[in-house]
Amino acid sequence: MKNVSLWLCCCLLSLPVAVRAQDPPPASVEDKLQELDQKIRVLDRKIEIDKEAAAEKAKTAGQVVAQIAEGEHDLLVLGAPLPGRDGRIALGGFVGRLLPEVAQLPVLIVRSPEAVS
């Protein structure tokens, strides 16, 4: 029986012990307001970045069309997302807006998981 008790004690000592930290003191109203203000600033910045990205995409499409208008191009190569899980191929977004403007030029569309529509 001594051996079993000793073995049991050794097993219990080898188990990890989870010590629960004390709960932090409740946040004051000012702390909560500061936290909300920080989250609002982050969301505002995200909206600003999204607007900048949309403007940059529009600018890029204009630059591609301007290059094509200059001539001396044999082929336009565009990246497009892979088909969806349902197998449907969607050419919306940047590629969809650009295709009608480049109808006079041969276009190669390269499917890629990195391409974003």
C-alpha positions as CSV (number, residue, x, y, z in Angstrom):
1,M,0.0,0.0,0.0
2,K,2.9,2.4,0.7
3,N,4.2,1.9,-2.8
4,V,0.8,2.7,-4.3
5,S,0.5,5.8,-2.1
6,L,4.0,7.0,-3.1
7,W,3.2,6.3,-6.8
8,L,-0.1,8.3,-6.5
9,C,1.7,11.2,-4.8
10,C,4.3,11.3,-7.5
11,C,1.6,11.3,-10.2
12,L,-0.3,14.1,-8.6
13,L,2.8,16.2,-8.2
14,S,3.6,15.7,-11.9
15,L,0.2,17.0,-13.0
16,P,0.2,20.7,-14.2
17,V,-1.4,23.0,-11.8
18,A,-3.7,25.7,-13.2
19,V,-3.6,28.8,-11.1
20,R,-6.4,31.2,-11.9
21,A,-5.4,34.8,-11.9
22,Q,-7.5,37.1,-10.1
23,D,-10.1,38.8,-12.2
24,P,-9.0,42.3,-13.1
25,P,-10.8,45.1,-11.3
26,P,-13.9,46.3,-13.1
27,A,-13.1,49.0,-15.7
28,S,-14.2,52.4,-15.0
29,V,-16.5,54.3,-17.4
30,E,-13.5,56.4,-18.6
31,D,-11.5,53.2,-19.4
32,K,-14.4,51.8,-21.4
33,L,-14.9,55.1,-23.2
34,Q,-11.2,55.2,-24.1
35,E,-11.4,51.6,-25.4
36,L,-14.5,52.4,-27.5
37,D,-12.8,55.5,-28.8
38,Q,-9.8,53.4,-29.9
39,K,-12.0,50.9,-31.7
40,I,-13.8,53.8,-33.5
41,R,-10.4,55.2,-34.6
42,V,-9.4,51.8,-36.0
43,L,-12.7,51.4,-37.9
44,D,-12.4,54.9,-39.3
45,R,-8.9,54.1,-40.5
46,K,-10.1,50.9,-42.1
47,I,-12.8,52.8,-44.0
48,E,-10.2,55.3,-45.1
49,I,-7.9,52.5,-46.4
50,D,-10.8,50.9,-48.2
51,K,-11.6,54.2,-50.0
52,E,-8.0,54.7,-50.9
53,A,-7.8,51.1,-52.3
54,A,-10.9,51.7,-54.4
55,A,-9.5,55.0,-55.7
56,E,-6.2,53.2,-56.6
57,K,-8.1,50.5,-58.5
58,A,-9.9,53.0,-60.5
59,K,-6.6,54.8,-61.2
60,T,-5.0,51.5,-62.3
61,A,-7.8,50.7,-64.7
62,G,-7.4,54.1,-66.2
63,Q,-3.7,53.6,-66.6
64,V,-4.2,50.3,-68.3
65,V,-6.7,51.8,-70.8
66,A,-4.3,54.7,-71.4
67,Q,-1.5,52.3,-72.2
68,I,-3.7,50.3,-74.6
69,A,-4.8,53.5,-76.3
70,E,-1.1,54.3,-77.0
71,G,-0.9,51.2,-79.1
72,E,2.0,48.9,-79.8
73,H,0.6,46.2,-77.5
74,D,0.0,42.7,-78.8
75,L,-1.6,41.1,-75.7
76,L,-3.1,42.2,-72.4
77,V,-2.5,39.8,-69.5
78,L,-4.9,40.1,-66.5
79,G,-5.1,38.1,-63.3
80,A,-8.5,36.9,-62.1
81,P,-9.6,34.8,-59.1
82,L,-10.1,31.0,-59.4
83,P,-13.6,29.7,-59.9
84,G,-15.8,29.5,-56.8
85,R,-16.7,26.3,-55.0
86,D,-19.8,26.0,-57.1
87,G,-17.5,26.0,-60.2
88,R,-18.9,29.3,-61.5
89,I,-16.5,31.7,-63.1
90,A,-17.1,35.4,-62.1
91,L,-15.3,38.1,-63.9
92,G,-16.6,41.0,-61.9
93,G,-14.7,43.7,-60.2
94,F,-11.6,45.2,-61.9
95,V,-11.4,42.6,-64.7
96,G,-15.1,42.9,-65.5
97,R,-14.9,46.7,-65.7
98,L,-11.8,46.6,-67.9
99,L,-12.8,43.9,-70.4
100,P,-15.4,46.1,-72.4
101,E,-12.7,48.8,-72.8
102,V,-10.1,46.4,-74.2
103,A,-12.3,44.5,-76.6
104,Q,-10.1,45.3,-79.5
105,L,-7.0,43.6,-78.0
106,P,-6.3,39.9,-77.3
107,V,-6.6,39.3,-73.6
108,L,-5.1,36.4,-71.6
109,I,-6.8,35.9,-68.2
110,V,-4.6,34.1,-65.7
111,R,-6.5,32.4,-62.9
112,S,-4.8,32.7,-59.5
113,P,-5.8,32.3,-55.8
114,E,-3.9,35.5,-55.2
115,A,-5.9,37.6,-57.6
116,V,-8.7,39.6,-56.0
117,S,-11.8,40.4,-58.1
